[in-house]
Structure formats: structure tokens, C-alpha cells
Amino acid sequence: MQILALNPALNFVCIDVANGYSEHFVQFVAKAREAWPTKTICAGNVVTGEMCEELILSGADIVKVGIGPGSVCTTRVKTGVGYPQLSAVIECADAAHGLGGMIVSDGGCTMPGDVAKAFGGGADFVMLGGMLAGHEESGGSVVEENGEKFMLFYGMSSESAMNRHVGGVAKYRAAEGKTVKLPLRGPVGNTARDILGGLRSACTYVGASRLKELTKRTTFIRVQEQENRIFNNL
């Protein structure tokens, strides 16, 4: 609240916790809505329609969806807790749109086609982390090993993040993220162009004139593999 008091022009508030399934969190969202009746409030993360509805009824305009799908997140293997991302998106989108709310799909994308599937599942927005990491604009620390430069990329529940932001990992908990070294990938514009190109092509394949139409034109079929990999090792 102090930050918003100093910057009254800010119109977007994101209330971000790893686990949105708590009464305290719901109450916090309600208090935020009471304090800022005209600002756009995004809250999460959750993965079920019921909790998505609860947050929207408490005052959130947008709900952030995803527990454990991130490229540097280890929550699912450390805790056994998680939810398939596409299933979460489909269920939460249905719940949110029924109340006039929106959702953000947070995590799980490894290629442009995954972004298209998230929109096809009903997401209004798609967050990307790993796909945009390692670029010149990413802002990560650069290290050098054997004459080659790498950029450090870490999850926000990793030991690296907690050492940097909260003074270390608390004795009662475990880190739920990892730190990776990524080869430098150049300007992010090239990757953004690839993602946007994939999205545009996806729209033409299914007959959607805009992103919001993707979910109306999409049917999902479970497959074992989606790519012919005969030449992948060459």
C-alpha cells in the first residue's frame, strides 16, 4: 500500500503467492479490493475452478493459474502437489469467465505451440519465464565458464532466490526451485517473433480471426508424441 501511495498512477496490482489456498489470502484480496476499488487486481496462484471463483468473488479481476509447471520450479517433486497445467487452465477459465473474470496461465510453456494451447484452453493471458530467459534483455547475472558465458536463471522459491531476497532458506522449509545456467540467446525480439508467428499460424489452422476465438475453435486430443523425431539426433 505504501508503494501505491507513492505511485498513484499505478493501475495494476498483482498479489502473488505460491499457494493461494488460504483464508488469509482470500481476505487479503478482499481488503485490497476495498482499498483500491478502481484498480485492476490480479491474484494467485490457484489451479481449480472453485478457488478461482472464490478469488473473483473476493475482488480479483484476474486469477493467476498454475502450481508447479514452471521450468525452474520443483514444487511437484518436493511436495507431491500440483495440477496438469492445461487441465487447470480449462477448468479455471470456465469458472472465471462465468463470473466475468479472466485468468493468466502461469508456467508450463516450452515452445510456441504451448502458448497457443494455453489460449486455446481459455487463458486470457499467458506468462512466460523460461522461454524468455537467457536473452540480452532478461536481466540475469552473467557468469563465465571455460571461456563461455552463461546467464543464471532461478525459480522464486529456489535457494538462490531466498538467499537474495529473504536472507536464506528458513530452517522449517525446503527450497522448491532450482538455478540453471543458460547459454546466452541474443536479443529477445527473435524469440518473441517466433512465438507470435506460431500463434498467428495456429489461428489460421483452426480458423480463428483473433486470440479470443482460439478457445471456441479448439478441440484437444491426448497424444503420445506431437513431433516426428527421426532427425532430432543429427
GROMACS elastic network, one bead per residue, 0.5 to 0.9 nm:
[ bonds ]
;  ai    aj funct       b0    kb
    1     4     6  0.51445   500
    1     5     6  0.61214   500
    1     6     6  0.87017   500
    1    32     6  0.87652   500
    1    35     6  0.86823   500
    2     6     6  0.63653   500
    2     7     6  0.86662   500
    3     6     6  0.52074   500
    3     7     6  0.61919   500
    3     8     6  0.85473   500
    4     8     6  0.55011   500
    4     9     6  0.80552   500
    4    10     6  0.66820   500
    4    11     6  0.89983   500
    4    13     6  0.89584   500
    5     8     6  0.56695   500
    6     9     6  0.89620   500
    7    10     6  0.58980   500
    8    11     6  0.78436   500
   10    13     6  0.78378   500
   10    39     6  0.80941   500
   11    38     6  0.79364   500
   11    40     6  0.61148   500
   11    41     6  0.85983   500
   12    39     6  0.58989   500
   12    41     6  0.60762   500
   12    42     6  0.76800   500
   13    32     6  0.89467   500
   13    39     6  0.70749   500
   13    40     6  0.61356   500
   13    42     6  0.61204   500
   13    43     6  0.84137   500
   14    40     6  0.84549   500
   14    41     6  0.59146   500
   14    43     6  0.58405   500
   14    44     6  0.83125   500
   14    62     6  0.89879   500
   15    28     6  0.88475   500
   15    29     6  0.75650   500
   15    41     6  0.74286   500
   15    42     6  0.60994   500
   15    44     6  0.66674   500
   16    19     6  0.87504   500
   16    20     6  0.82534   500
   16    42     6  0.80134   500
   16    43     6  0.59176   500
   16    44     6  0.54451   500
   16    45     6  0.67259   500
   16    64     6  0.82019   500
   17    20     6  0.61513   500
   17    25     6  0.84724   500
   17    43     6  0.81276   500
   17    44     6  0.61402   500
   17    45     6  0.61601   500
   18    44     6  0.74471   500
   18    45     6  0.58276   500
   18    46     6  0.83600   500
   18    66     6  0.89656   500
   18    67     6  0.72498   500
   18   157     6  0.84271   500
   19    22     6  0.75176   500
   19    25     6  0.88568   500
   19    44     6  0.73922   500
   19    45     6  0.58138   500
   19    46     6  0.66998   500
   19    67     6  0.76385   500
   20    23     6  0.86922   500
   20    25     6  0.62684   500
   20    26     6  0.77681   500
   20    43     6  0.80541   500
   20    44     6  0.54391   500
   20    45     6  0.51342   500
   20    46     6  0.54269   500
   20    47     6  0.89919   500
   20    51     6  0.81415   500
   20    55     6  0.88881   500
   21    24     6  0.87745   500
   21    25     6  0.72983   500
   21    26     6  0.80795   500
   21    44     6  0.89127   500
   21    45     6  0.82821   500
   21    46     6  0.68920   500
   21    51     6  0.72356   500
   22    25     6  0.53104   500
   22    26     6  0.65799   500
   22    27     6  0.88013   500
   23    26     6  0.51642   500
   23    27     6  0.61899   500
   23    28     6  0.85712   500
   24    27     6  0.51089   500
   24    28     6  0.61118   500
   24    29     6  0.87273   500
   25    29     6  0.62907   500
   25    30     6  0.86846   500
   25    55     6  0.89274   500
   26    29     6  0.51800   500
   26    30     6  0.63413   500
   26    31     6  0.87496   500
   26    54     6  0.75269   500
   26    55     6  0.62256   500
   26    58     6  0.65385   500
   26    59     6  0.89737   500
   27    30     6  0.50127   500
   27    31     6  0.61957   500
   27    32     6  0.85654   500
   27    58     6  0.75061   500
   28    31     6  0.50666   500
   28    32     6  0.61071   500
   28    33     6  0.86375   500
   28    58     6  0.89698   500
   29    33     6  0.62358   500
   29    34     6  0.86516   500
   29    41     6  0.82591   500
   29    43     6  0.72973   500
   29    55     6  0.72592   500
   29    58     6  0.62745   500
   29    59     6  0.63119   500
   29    60     6  0.67393   500
   30    33     6  0.51400   500
   30    34     6  0.62726   500
   30    35     6  0.86693   500
   30    55     6  0.83348   500
   30    57     6  0.85956   500
   30    59     6  0.55156   500
   30    60     6  0.79627   500
   31    35     6  0.61082   500
   31    36     6  0.85373   500
   31    58     6  0.86650   500
   31    59     6  0.85511   500
   32    35     6  0.50349   500
   32    36     6  0.59747   500
   32    37     6  0.81220   500
   32    41     6  0.80596   500
   32    59     6  0.78569   500
   32    60     6  0.88970   500
   33    36     6  0.51048   500
   33    37     6  0.53045   500
   33    38     6  0.81880   500
   33    39     6  0.79573   500
   33    40     6  0.88970   500
   33    41     6  0.74335   500
   33    58     6  0.77425   500
   33    59     6  0.53211   500
   33    60     6  0.73309   500
   34    37     6  0.56968   500
   34    59     6  0.81884   500
   36    39     6  0.55770   500
   36    40     6  0.84868   500
   36    41     6  0.86622   500
   37    40     6  0.84832   500
   37    59     6  0.87936   500
   40    60     6  0.76933   500
   40    61     6  0.61105   500
   40    62     6  0.78753   500
   41    59     6  0.75021   500
   41    60     6  0.51271   500
   41    61     6  0.53528   500
   41    62     6  0.63928   500
   41    63     6  0.85841   500
   42    60     6  0.57105   500
   42    61     6  0.59512   500
   42    63     6  0.55620   500
   42    64     6  0.68075   500
   42   103     6  0.85507   500
   42   104     6  0.86823   500
   43    46     6  0.87748   500
   43    55     6  0.72779   500
   43    56     6  0.87440   500
   43    60     6  0.61067   500
   43    61     6  0.80673   500
   43    62     6  0.64148   500
   43    63     6  0.50065   500
   43    64     6  0.58118   500
   44    47     6  0.89147   500
   44    52     6  0.85563   500
   44    55     6  0.82875   500
   44    62     6  0.85945   500
   44    63     6  0.55653   500
   44    65     6  0.64912   500
   44    66     6  0.82771   500
   45    63     6  0.72284   500
   45    64     6  0.50236   500
   45    65     6  0.52442   500
   45    66     6  0.58641   500
   45    67     6  0.66633   500
   45   106     6  0.82600   500
   46    49     6  0.85789   500
   46    51     6  0.66047   500
   46    52     6  0.67415   500
   46    63     6  0.77038   500
   46    64     6  0.66502   500
   46    65     6  0.51333   500
   46    66     6  0.59829   500
   46    67     6  0.66800   500
   46    88     6  0.84947   500
   46    92     6  0.86394   500
   47    50     6  0.88813   500
   47    51     6  0.75169   500
   47    52     6  0.74952   500
   47    64     6  0.84580   500
   47    65     6  0.53476   500
   47    66     6  0.55745   500
   47    67     6  0.66285   500
   47    82     6  0.81924   500
   47    83     6  0.66148   500
   47    84     6  0.87089   500
   47    85     6  0.79404   500
   47    87     6  0.85686   500
   47    88     6  0.50024   500
   47    89     6  0.74642   500
   47    91     6  0.80806   500
   47    92     6  0.67627   500
   48    51     6  0.56317   500
   48    52     6  0.62326   500
   48    53     6  0.87909   500
   48    65     6  0.82948   500
   48    83     6  0.86691   500
   48    88     6  0.60953   500
   48    89     6  0.85543   500
   48    91     6  0.64451   500
   48    92     6  0.57702   500
   48    95     6  0.86604   500
   49    53     6  0.61670   500
   49    54     6  0.86228   500
   49    88     6  0.78878   500
   49    90     6  0.89101   500
   49    91     6  0.54017   500
   49    93     6  0.76921   500
   49    94     6  0.73815   500
   49    95     6  0.51415   500
   49    96     6  0.75066   500
   50    53     6  0.52407   500
   50    54     6  0.63204   500
   50    55     6  0.89055   500
   50    92     6  0.80057   500
   50    95     6  0.73320   500
   51    55     6  0.62578   500
   51    56     6  0.86296   500
   51    92     6  0.84471   500
   52    55     6  0.53599   500
   52    56     6  0.63682   500
   52    57     6  0.86973   500
   52    63     6  0.63995   500
   52    64     6  0.86251   500
   52    65     6  0.83753   500
   52    92     6  0.60023   500
   52    93     6  0.85629   500
   52    95     6  0.66402   500
   52    96     6  0.63587   500
   52   103     6  0.85936   500
   53    56     6  0.51741   500
   53    57     6  0.60779   500
   53    58     6  0.84805   500
   53    63     6  0.89818   500
   53    92     6  0.81427   500
   53    95     6  0.60129   500
   53    96     6  0.60979   500
   53    98     6  0.87979   500
   53    99     6  0.73882   500
   53   101     6  0.86831   500
   54    57     6  0.52283   500
   54    58     6  0.61458   500
   54    59     6  0.88507   500
   54    60     6  0.89989   500
   55    59     6  0.64295   500
   55    60     6  0.56314   500
   55    61     6  0.85609   500
   55    62     6  0.87218   500
   55    63     6  0.71931   500
   56    59     6  0.51939   500
   56    61     6  0.61248   500
   56    62     6  0.73249   500
   56    63     6  0.73175   500
   56    96     6  0.71957   500
   56    99     6  0.74475   500
   56   100     6  0.86195   500
   56   101     6  0.65184   500
   56   102     6  0.88035   500
   57    60     6  0.71180   500
   57    99     6  0.80851   500
   60    63     6  0.66813   500
   60   101     6  0.77786   500
   61   100     6  0.82502   500
   61   101     6  0.53691   500
   61   102     6  0.64353   500
   61   103     6  0.84678   500
   62    96     6  0.81956   500
   62   101     6  0.58851   500
   62   103     6  0.51213   500
   62   104     6  0.69730   500
   62   124     6  0.89362   500
   63    92     6  0.84477   500
   63    96     6  0.78603   500
   63   101     6  0.77939   500
   63   102     6  0.63604   500
   63   104     6  0.61537   500
   63   105     6  0.87892   500
   64   102     6  0.88200   500
   64   103     6  0.56914   500
   64   105     6  0.62940   500
   64   106     6  0.63717   500
   65    85     6  0.80316   500
   65    88     6  0.69280   500
   65    89     6  0.66427   500
   65    92     6  0.74109   500
   65   103     6  0.67092   500
   65   104     6  0.58553   500
   65   105     6  0.51346   500
   65   106     6  0.56045   500
   65   107     6  0.83794   500
   66    69     6  0.65034   500
   66    70     6  0.82947   500
   66    82     6  0.80657   500
   66    83     6  0.74513   500
   66    84     6  0.84217   500
   66    85     6  0.61807   500
   66    88     6  0.70807   500
   66    89     6  0.80112   500
   66   104     6  0.86859   500
   66   105     6  0.65342   500
   66   106     6  0.52714   500
   66   107     6  0.63268   500
   66   108     6  0.82829   500
   67    70     6  0.80614   500
   67    73     6  0.89331   500
   67    75     6  0.75864   500
   67    76     6  0.79610   500
   67    81     6  0.77331   500
   67    82     6  0.52308   500
   67    83     6  0.64283   500
   67    84     6  0.86063   500
   67    85     6  0.79022   500
   67   106     6  0.82991   500
   67   107     6  0.82148   500
   68    71     6  0.87417   500
   68    73     6  0.58597   500
   68    74     6  0.65883   500
   68    75     6  0.52017   500
   68    76     6  0.54042   500
   68    77     6  0.87050   500
   68    81     6  0.75845   500
   68    82     6  0.54517   500
   68    83     6  0.73713   500
   68    84     6  0.87152   500
   68    85     6  0.85090   500
   68   107     6  0.78020   500
   68   108     6  0.83870   500
   69    72     6  0.85564   500
   69    73     6  0.67493   500
   69    74     6  0.84457   500
   69    75     6  0.85072   500
   69    76     6  0.80650   500
   69    82     6  0.78483   500
   69    83     6  0.81149   500
   69    84     6  0.76745   500
   69    85     6  0.65349   500
   69   106     6  0.79032   500
   69   107     6  0.51097   500
   69   109     6  0.83292   500
   70    74     6  0.80653   500
   70   106     6  0.76513   500
   70   108     6  0.53877   500
   70   109     6  0.79461   500
   70   128     6  0.88886   500
   70   129     6  0.76435   500
   70   130     6  0.76393   500
   70   155     6  0.80774   500
   71    74     6  0.84743   500
   71   107     6  0.73299   500
   71   108     6  0.69287   500
   71   109     6  0.82241   500
   71   110     6  0.80555   500
   71   129     6  0.76097   500
   71   130     6  0.57754   500
   71   131     6  0.87531   500
   71   155     6  0.80787   500
   71   177     6  0.89952   500
   71   178     6  0.88924   500
   72   129     6  0.89165   500
   72   130     6  0.76017   500
   72   153     6  0.79066   500
   72   154     6  0.61242   500
   72   156     6  0.85278   500
   72   158     6  0.82265   500
   72   176     6  0.87568   500
   72   177     6  0.55132   500
   72   178     6  0.52467   500
   72   179     6  0.68285   500
   72   180     6  0.76472   500
   73    76     6  0.79136   500
   73   154     6  0.85351   500
   73   155     6  0.57436   500
   73   156     6  0.80796   500
   73   157     6  0.74431   500
   73   158     6  0.77967   500
   73   176     6  0.61084   500
   73   178     6  0.64719   500
   74    77     6  0.55482   500
   74    78     6  0.59830   500
   74    79     6  0.83529   500
   74   155     6  0.86288   500
   74   157     6  0.86287   500
   74   158     6  0.85200   500
   74   175     6  0.81815   500
   74   178     6  0.69741   500
   75    78     6  0.51020   500
   75    79     6  0.56411   500
   75    80     6  0.71582   500
   75    81     6  0.67170   500
   75    82     6  0.73891   500
   75   157     6  0.86589   500
   75   175     6  0.85232   500
   75   177     6  0.70142   500
   76    79     6  0.55175   500
   76    81     6  0.50129   500
   76    82     6  0.54128   500
   76    83     6  0.85929   500
   76   176     6  0.84676   500
   77    80     6  0.54468   500
   77    81     6  0.77695   500
   77   176     6  0.85255   500
   78    81     6  0.81705   500
   78   174     6  0.79663   500
   78   175     6  0.82975   500
   78   176     6  0.64368   500
   79    82     6  0.84651   500
   79   176     6  0.83984   500
   82    85     6  0.86831   500
   83    86     6  0.87122   500
   83    87     6  0.74730   500
   83    88     6  0.65194   500
   84    87     6  0.54555   500
   84    88     6  0.61918   500
   84    89     6  0.87568   500
   84   108     6  0.89102   500
   85    88     6  0.50363   500
   85    89     6  0.61454   500
   85    90     6  0.86819   500
   85   105     6  0.79011   500
   85   106     6  0.84502   500
   85   107     6  0.75791   500
   85   108     6  0.64488   500
   85   118     6  0.85760   500
   86    89     6  0.50288   500
   86    90     6  0.62002   500
   86    91     6  0.86366   500
   86   105     6  0.86211   500
   86   108     6  0.84863   500
   86   117     6  0.77110   500
   86   118     6  0.65582   500
   86   121     6  0.66752   500
   87    90     6  0.52343   500
   87    91     6  0.62017   500
   87    92     6  0.84749   500
   87   121     6  0.81515   500
   88    91     6  0.52896   500
   88    92     6  0.58767   500
   88    93     6  0.82189   500
   88   105     6  0.86392   500
   89    92     6  0.52657   500
   89    93     6  0.57495   500
   89    94     6  0.84103   500
   89   103     6  0.79111   500
   89   104     6  0.82948   500
   89   105     6  0.63392   500
   89   118     6  0.69470   500
   89   119     6  0.88613   500
   89   121     6  0.60184   500
   89   122     6  0.65487   500
   89   123     6  0.62995   500
   90    93     6  0.53287   500
   90    94     6  0.63091   500
   90    95     6  0.88305   500
   90   118     6  0.84305   500
   90   120     6  0.86852   500
   90   122     6  0.58791   500
   90   123     6  0.77455   500
   91    94     6  0.53431   500
   91    95     6  0.64391   500
   91    96     6  0.87621   500
   91   121     6  0.86791   500
   91   122     6  0.87535   500
   92    95     6  0.50479   500
   92    96     6  0.59534   500
   92    97     6  0.83897   500
   92   102     6  0.89176   500
   92   103     6  0.72272   500
   92   122     6  0.84191   500
   92   123     6  0.86313   500
   93    96     6  0.51262   500
   93    97     6  0.58610   500
   93    98     6  0.83314   500
   93   101     6  0.85318   500
   93   102     6  0.69408   500
   93   103     6  0.61551   500
   93   104     6  0.89319   500
   93   121     6  0.75891   500
   93   122     6  0.52800   500
   93   123     6  0.61738   500
   93   124     6  0.81853   500
   94    97     6  0.54928   500
   94    98     6  0.62495   500
   94   122     6  0.74336   500
   95    98     6  0.53638   500
   95    99     6  0.69013   500
   95   101     6  0.84032   500
   96    99     6  0.53828   500
   96   100     6  0.63054   500
   96   102     6  0.55987   500
   96   103     6  0.68509   500
   97   101     6  0.52101   500
   97   102     6  0.61252   500
   97   103     6  0.84443   500
   97   122     6  0.88833   500
   98   101     6  0.74069   500
   99   102     6  0.87920   500
  102   123     6  0.75251   500
  102   124     6  0.59990   500
  102   125     6  0.82706   500
  103   122     6  0.81732   500
  103   123     6  0.56299   500
  103   124     6  0.55806   500
  103   125     6  0.65849   500
  103   126     6  0.86524   500
  104   123     6  0.58631   500
  104   124     6  0.60179   500
  104   126     6  0.54614   500
  104   127     6  0.67541   500
  105   108     6  0.84374   500
  105   118     6  0.66919   500
  105   119     6  0.84599   500
  105   123     6  0.58877   500
  105   124     6  0.78632   500
  105   125     6  0.62812   500
  105   127     6  0.60237   500
  105   128     6  0.88870   500
  106   109     6  0.85972   500
  106   125     6  0.86542   500
  106   126     6  0.62488   500
  106   128     6  0.70401   500
  106   129     6  0.87193   500
  107   110     6  0.88847   500
  107   126     6  0.80701   500
  107   127     6  0.64367   500
  107   128     6  0.64210   500
  107   129     6  0.72720   500
  107   130     6  0.85761   500
  108   114     6  0.76620   500
  108   115     6  0.89120   500
  108   128     6  0.84001   500
  109   112     6  0.75550   500
  109   113     6  0.81925   500
  109   114     6  0.50635   500
  109   115     6  0.61109   500
  109   118     6  0.84048   500
  109   126     6  0.88674   500
  109   127     6  0.85787   500
  109   128     6  0.69280   500
  109   129     6  0.85085   500
  109   130     6  0.80138   500
  109   131     6  0.73063   500
  110   113     6  0.82661   500
  110   114     6  0.64951   500
  110   115     6  0.83378   500
  110   128     6  0.88802   500
  110   130     6  0.74056   500
  110   131     6  0.62037   500
  111   114     6  0.55313   500
  111   115     6  0.70876   500
  111   131     6  0.72778   500
  111   195     6  0.76557   500
  112   115     6  0.52417   500
  112   116     6  0.65750   500
  112   117     6  0.88564   500
  112   131     6  0.89634   500
  112   194     6  0.71249   500
  112   196     6  0.77398   500
  112   197     6  0.83180   500
  112   198     6  0.55654   500
  112   199     6  0.69413   500
  113   116     6  0.50440   500
  113   117     6  0.62499   500
  113   118     6  0.87216   500
  113   195     6  0.80819   500
  113   198     6  0.65109   500
  113   199     6  0.73568   500
  113   202     6  0.78524   500
  114   118     6  0.62286   500
  114   119     6  0.87651   500
  115   118     6  0.51298   500
  115   119     6  0.64729   500
  115   120     6  0.85452   500
  115   126     6  0.67851   500
  115   127     6  0.88917   500
  115   128     6  0.87273   500
  115   195     6  0.77548   500
  115   198     6  0.86262   500
  115   199     6  0.73996   500
  116   119     6  0.52430   500
  116   120     6  0.60235   500
  116   121     6  0.85796   500
  116   195     6  0.89002   500
  116   198     6  0.75318   500
  116   199     6  0.55781   500
  116   200     6  0.89514   500
  116   202     6  0.66350   500
  116   203     6  0.83966   500
  116   211     6  0.87271   500
  116   214     6  0.81039   500
  117   121     6  0.59827   500
  117   122     6  0.86925   500
  117   123     6  0.89586   500
  117   214     6  0.86956   500
  117   215     6  0.87547   500
  117   218     6  0.84646   500
  117   220     6  0.86690   500
  118   121     6  0.50441   500
  118   122     6  0.66418   500
  118   123     6  0.56981   500
  118   124     6  0.87194   500
  118   125     6  0.85141   500
  118   126     6  0.69761   500
  118   215     6  0.89047   500
  119   122     6  0.52146   500
  119   124     6  0.65960   500
  119   125     6  0.74011   500
  119   126     6  0.74179   500
  119   211     6  0.68949   500
  119   212     6  0.75721   500
  119   213     6  0.89867   500
  119   214     6  0.64133   500
  119   215     6  0.64573   500
  120   123     6  0.71822   500
  120   211     6  0.81841   500
  120   212     6  0.83584   500
  120   213     6  0.81503   500
  120   216     6  0.75875   500
  120   217     6  0.76606   500
  120   218     6  0.56880   500
  120   219     6  0.82610   500
  120   220     6  0.87972   500
  121   214     6  0.81027   500
  121   215     6  0.56264   500
  121   218     6  0.76521   500
  121   219     6  0.88954   500
  121   220     6  0.85530   500
  122   212     6  0.79910   500
  122   214     6  0.79104   500
  122   215     6  0.52960   500
  122   216     6  0.85992   500
  123   126     6  0.67179   500
  123   212     6  0.87597   500
  123   215     6  0.83489   500
  124   211     6  0.85682   500
  124   212     6  0.74970   500
  128   131     6  0.60367   500
  128   132     6  0.65124   500
  128   133     6  0.88635   500
  129   132     6  0.55038   500
  129   133     6  0.61510   500
  130   134     6  0.82277   500
  130   153     6  0.81004   500
  131   134     6  0.85184   500
  131   191     6  0.79804   500
  132   135     6  0.66068   500
  132   137     6  0.89367   500
  132   138     6  0.70466   500
  132   188     6  0.67853   500
  132   191     6  0.73717   500
  132   192     6  0.82202   500
  133   136     6  0.88929   500
  133   137     6  0.87129   500
  133   138     6  0.57775   500
  133   139     6  0.86585   500
  133   140     6  0.80093   500
  133   151     6  0.81776   500
  133   152     6  0.87610   500
  133   153     6  0.67841   500
  133   182     6  0.77850   500
  133   184     6  0.88803   500
  133   185     6  0.82872   500
  133   188     6  0.86600   500
  134   137     6  0.82155   500
  134   138     6  0.61115   500
  134   139     6  0.83367   500
  134   140     6  0.72755   500
  134   150     6  0.76953   500
  134   151     6  0.55112   500
  134   152     6  0.76316   500
  134   153     6  0.74284   500
  134   181     6  0.84950   500
  134   182     6  0.57296   500
  134   183     6  0.65955   500
  134   184     6  0.51993   500
  134   185     6  0.55688   500
  134   186     6  0.77607   500
  134   188     6  0.86353   500
  135   138     6  0.51489   500
  135   139     6  0.79942   500
  135   140     6  0.86337   500
  135   151     6  0.82574   500
  135   183     6  0.89279   500
  135   184     6  0.60344   500
  135   186     6  0.51552   500
  135   187     6  0.56013   500
  135   188     6  0.54001   500
  135   191     6  0.89613   500
  136   139     6  0.71361   500
  136   140     6  0.87593   500
  136   184     6  0.74736   500
  136   185     6  0.72716   500
  136   186     6  0.55275   500
  136   187     6  0.53292   500
  136   188     6  0.67247   500
  137   140     6  0.85603   500
  137   186     6  0.86035   500
  137   187     6  0.68748   500
  137   188     6  0.65278   500
  138   151     6  0.89144   500
  138   188     6  0.79580   500
  139   142     6  0.88529   500
  139   151     6  0.87448   500
  140   151     6  0.58114   500
  140   152     6  0.57377   500
  140   153     6  0.64635   500
  141   150     6  0.83599   500
  141   151     6  0.55824   500
  141   152     6  0.54708   500
  141   153     6  0.80231   500
  142   149     6  0.65905   500
  142   150     6  0.55281   500
  142   152     6  0.63058   500
  142   181     6  0.88540   500
  142   184     6  0.86408   500
  143   148     6  0.83916   500
  143   149     6  0.56814   500
  143   150     6  0.53163   500
  143   151     6  0.62015   500
  143   152     6  0.73406   500
  143   181     6  0.83653   500
  144   147     6  0.60796   500
  144   148     6  0.54388   500
  144   150     6  0.61001   500
  144   151     6  0.87095   500
  145   148     6  0.53035   500
  145   149     6  0.64052   500
  145   150     6  0.76790   500
  146   149     6  0.84294   500
  148   183     6  0.81040   500
  149   182     6  0.85988   500
  149   183     6  0.65666   500
  149   184     6  0.67059   500
  150   181     6  0.56016   500
  150   182     6  0.51732   500
  150   184     6  0.56399   500
  151   180     6  0.82172   500
  151   181     6  0.55123   500
  151   182     6  0.51594   500
  151   183     6  0.64218   500
  151   184     6  0.62711   500
  152   179     6  0.67933   500
  152   180     6  0.58328   500
  152   182     6  0.63933   500
  153   178     6  0.84002   500
  153   179     6  0.56589   500
  153   180     6  0.53661   500
  153   181     6  0.63414   500
  153   182     6  0.71671   500
  154   157     6  0.83888   500
  154   158     6  0.64815   500
  154   159     6  0.86397   500
  154   160     6  0.67477   500
  154   161     6  0.68340   500
  154   177     6  0.70091   500
  154   178     6  0.56800   500
  154   180     6  0.62823   500
  154   181     6  0.88071   500
  155   158     6  0.51341   500
  155   159     6  0.85254   500
  155   160     6  0.80116   500
  155   161     6  0.67993   500
  155   176     6  0.78766   500
  155   178     6  0.57784   500
  155   179     6  0.66599   500
  156   159     6  0.84481   500
  156   160     6  0.81395   500
  156   161     6  0.53076   500
  156   162     6  0.73983   500
  156   176     6  0.83369   500
  156   177     6  0.67432   500
  156   178     6  0.87547   500
  157   160     6  0.82137   500
  157   161     6  0.62686   500
  157   162     6  0.66472   500
  157   174     6  0.88734   500
  157   175     6  0.57822   500
  157   176     6  0.50671   500
  157   177     6  0.50122   500
  157   178     6  0.80295   500
  158   161     6  0.52708   500
  158   162     6  0.63250   500
  158   163     6  0.85810   500
  158   169     6  0.85233   500
  158   174     6  0.87281   500
  158   176     6  0.54699   500
  158   178     6  0.51854   500
  158   179     6  0.69543   500
  159   162     6  0.51714   500
  159   163     6  0.59767   500
  159   164     6  0.85165   500
  159   168     6  0.68436   500
  159   169     6  0.61835   500
  159   174     6  0.84714   500
  159   175     6  0.55004   500
  159   176     6  0.79830   500
  159   177     6  0.71283   500
  159   178     6  0.72949   500
  159   179     6  0.80968   500
  160   163     6  0.52283   500
  160   164     6  0.62644   500
  160   165     6  0.87029   500
  160   168     6  0.80728   500
  160   169     6  0.89990   500
  160   177     6  0.86619   500
  160   178     6  0.78463   500
  160   179     6  0.68621   500
  161   164     6  0.51538   500
  161   165     6  0.60103   500
  161   166     6  0.79410   500
  161   168     6  0.81715   500
  161   177     6  0.86602   500
  161   179     6  0.88554   500
  162   165     6  0.51969   500
  162   166     6  0.51123   500
  162   167     6  0.61600   500
  162   169     6  0.57634   500
  162   170     6  0.86711   500
  162   175     6  0.82497   500
  163   166     6  0.60006   500
  163   169     6  0.67208   500
  164   167     6  0.62235   500
  164   168     6  0.72304   500
  165   168     6  0.77968   500
  166   169     6  0.78289   500
  166   170     6  0.89374   500
  167   170     6  0.85968   500
  169   172     6  0.83911   500
  169   173     6  0.70103   500
  169   174     6  0.70164   500
  169   175     6  0.67816   500
  170   173     6  0.57039   500
  170   174     6  0.77030   500
  170   175     6  0.89853   500
  171   174     6  0.79146   500
  175   178     6  0.79852   500
  182   185     6  0.81586   500
  185   188     6  0.77064   500
  185   191     6  0.88955   500
  186   189     6  0.86669   500
  186   190     6  0.80849   500
  187   190     6  0.62052   500
  187   191     6  0.77752   500
  188   191     6  0.53301   500
  188   192     6  0.61662   500
  188   193     6  0.85961   500
  189   193     6  0.60049   500
  189   194     6  0.85950   500
  190   193     6  0.51548   500
  190   194     6  0.63854   500
  190   195     6  0.88390   500
  191   194     6  0.50549   500
  191   195     6  0.62824   500
  191   196     6  0.86506   500
  192   195     6  0.51052   500
  192   196     6  0.60974   500
  192   197     6  0.83865   500
  193   196     6  0.51734   500
  193   197     6  0.59120   500
  193   198     6  0.85098   500
  194   197     6  0.50767   500
  194   198     6  0.61766   500
  194   199     6  0.86783   500
  195   198     6  0.51587   500
  195   199     6  0.62816   500
  195   200     6  0.87123   500
  196   199     6  0.50260   500
  196   200     6  0.61293   500
  196   201     6  0.85484   500
  197   200     6  0.51683   500
  197   201     6  0.61657   500
  197   202     6  0.85417   500
  198   201     6  0.51636   500
  198   202     6  0.60637   500
  198   203     6  0.86767   500
  199   202     6  0.50208   500
  199   203     6  0.63061   500
  199   204     6  0.88214   500
  199   211     6  0.82559   500
  200   203     6  0.51984   500
  200   204     6  0.65283   500
  200   205     6  0.88863   500
  200   210     6  0.86401   500
  200   211     6  0.86677   500
  201   204     6  0.50992   500
  201   205     6  0.62657   500
  201   206     6  0.88688   500
  202   205     6  0.51312   500
  202   206     6  0.64373   500
  202   207     6  0.84331   500
  202   208     6  0.82553   500
  202   214     6  0.84238   500
  203   206     6  0.54825   500
  203   207     6  0.57867   500
  203   209     6  0.65849   500
  203   210     6  0.70229   500
  203   211     6  0.72176   500
  203   213     6  0.83273   500
  203   214     6  0.65753   500
  203   217     6  0.88062   500
  204   207     6  0.50574   500
  204   208     6  0.62030   500
  204   209     6  0.75215   500
  205   208     6  0.79144   500
  206   214     6  0.73888   500
  206   217     6  0.58476   500
  206   218     6  0.68563   500
  207   213     6  0.84780   500
  207   214     6  0.81124   500
  207   217     6  0.68480   500
  208   211     6  0.70034   500
  208   212     6  0.81131   500
  208   213     6  0.51985   500
  208   214     6  0.55554   500
  208   215     6  0.88607   500
  208   216     6  0.82186   500
  208   217     6  0.65686   500
  209   212     6  0.84908   500
  209   213     6  0.66632   500
  209   214     6  0.82750   500
  210   213     6  0.55356   500
  210   214     6  0.70748   500
  211   214     6  0.53330   500
  211   215     6  0.80175   500
  212   215     6  0.65921   500
  212   216     6  0.79042   500
  213   216     6  0.52830   500
  213   217     6  0.64050   500
  213   218     6  0.87569   500
  214   217     6  0.51643   500
  214   218     6  0.59921   500
  215   218     6  0.53062   500
  215   219     6  0.83361   500
  216   219     6  0.85432   500
  223   226     6  0.68038   500
  225   228     6  0.78534   500
  228   231     6  0.80567   500
  228   232     6  0.84890   500
  229   232     6  0.51074   500
  229   233     6  0.81385   500
  230   233     6  0.76717   500
  230   234     6  0.87877   500
  231   234     6  0.54776   500
